[in-house]
Amino acid sequence: MSHHQNRLHRTAMNSQTREQALTQMEHGEQLDVLVVGGGITGAGIALDAATRGLRTAVVDGQDWAGATSRWSSKLVHGGLRYLQQLDVKLVAEALGERERLLFNLAPHLVRAVPFLYPLSKKWERPYVGTGIGLYDTLAQWGSKVSSLPRREHLTVEEINNEFPDLRDDASVGAFKYWDARVDDARLVLTILRTAVGQGALAANRTEVVELLTEEDEFQDGRVVIGAVLEDKETGRRFPVRAKHVISATGVWTEHLQDLAGAEAGLQVLASKGVHIVVPRERINGEVGLILQTEKSVLFVIPWEHHWIIGTTDTPYQQSPETPVASGADIDYVLDHANQVLEDPLTRQDVIGVYAGLRPLLQPVAKDESAGSEAVSTKVSREHTVMEPVPGLISIAGGKLTTYRVMAEDAVDLALGDSASQRPSVTDRVLLHGADGWVGVAARMDAIHQEIQEVAGDQWTRQHTEDLLHRYGSAYDEVLAIMEEDPATAQPLPHAQQHVRAEIIHACRYESPLHLEDLMDTRTRLTYAAPRHGLDAAEEIAQIAAAELGWTREKMTYELAAYTARSEAEDRAAQTHDDAAAATARDAAGSVVNGLGGPDRTRAQA
């Protein structure tokens, strides 16, 4: 086996490796760490633990990144608005992680992007300039690489060159500063593949239904010694023993603590964030915008072939399983964006919408009798890790950018006094596809010609750039599929930004189990193409059926289930509050159940 083939074998995630992982969890040696939650935090914990030599497994009751992590603003940033809250430590920590991801750990996935901070009044200039100047200074502290360009002040005329569609009366000047963006779901998948390559066991759609405990005289009570897992694909349940169970379950944090019988623990507030997606050509601008609102901030972000605009930040009281955007949410984002855009956006311009829940730490203990409520935008995103019950570690808070620091803290707590002998090394573990990226980027022209020789003239320079920024130096995984069958290099007719080989690659190396997994996470067609990508869904389902061994009945079911979910989300977008939107969205479950198969609707938190 060649080095290249061995790499693929070690890092591949698919239905076969999932089954092998479940078998090893059930029948293998006791785990050192069982990570519950396969979002950005859980993926980071799995990688941290595995690279310290711990026997590690990670499971998620949904798909990877299926809750919060794939519905983010897709920013890797320090959080400029947290400087307004004087949360300097959090900002400095996040900016340090931004630097690592940009220049070392994942330069193929994380890309620098300039933003404008428009000034509405002239007196704002010294105040805002000082804040952004501090932001730049914090980014450079302790950095061993060249940081991003420092801020610069722009006149109204200079703003027009950078963002022609910004209304003339929307600013009296602006500051231009730099941050970074990322494909959030692909980052999670990449971290997981890296962890699997380091020996971690990984199984998506595998839920913890019970925590195993036993009496321990030294702990003076019961301790968690593992969990009962349920394979959501088959319904089979089995016990897994682990020295430590680490909960990275976001808005389900309290649920897992309740399973352990914890009398105290972390408490989180679910805050709903909604983003809209519009075509890149709809707004004439080359940079992003950050806009102050009465509640928080609104970003207008250039992202791949689109603009992402958001977010809302509102307490959410409905079921965390399927949050969805209401018409009121969409109107809020449109109204605030249109306050500064020369050519206002309408509902017809919106090709996609997505909603997710952020797990924010509660600043106060629950007090049902007093009816106290936390305000989501006032809650710090700084994370906390604790052990509410011996053997169970909970971590919550934080943000996508600081996942690595969160993971290190969680594993340190699990290791206790021995952590100093087995310190974290993830600050220098390159993520899958990062090794050799500098050379790959420098050879982009040659690589483009190499791929075009296989794919033909239909393969464009944009396809090459997209491929390299999705897979980095591991682009050869996709190229190998094209070389096996050049027909797989053809773009999907209704999703030209993707080629057939990418769907095959996802099935072989990124563990999708359902059509929605391919539409939501391995591509982003559920909101990056009109009509939730339904025009491309049948061809994608056919490719998946051939790769995953689906019967025709199974493929028909998958298409019908995804269609029902998409239509339900469209109905929710016509409602005007969370309760009505949830009712409309939940109707998809009834439709799917009526198809004669299990309810596989998305559980997005």
Order of alpha helices (4+ residues) and beta strands (2+ residues): alpha-alpha-beta-alpha-beta-beta-alpha-alpha-beta-alpha-beta-alpha-beta-alpha-beta-beta-beta-beta-alpha-beta-beta-beta-beta-beta-alpha-beta-beta-beta-alpha-alpha-alpha-alpha-alpha-beta-beta-alpha-alpha-alpha-alpha-alpha
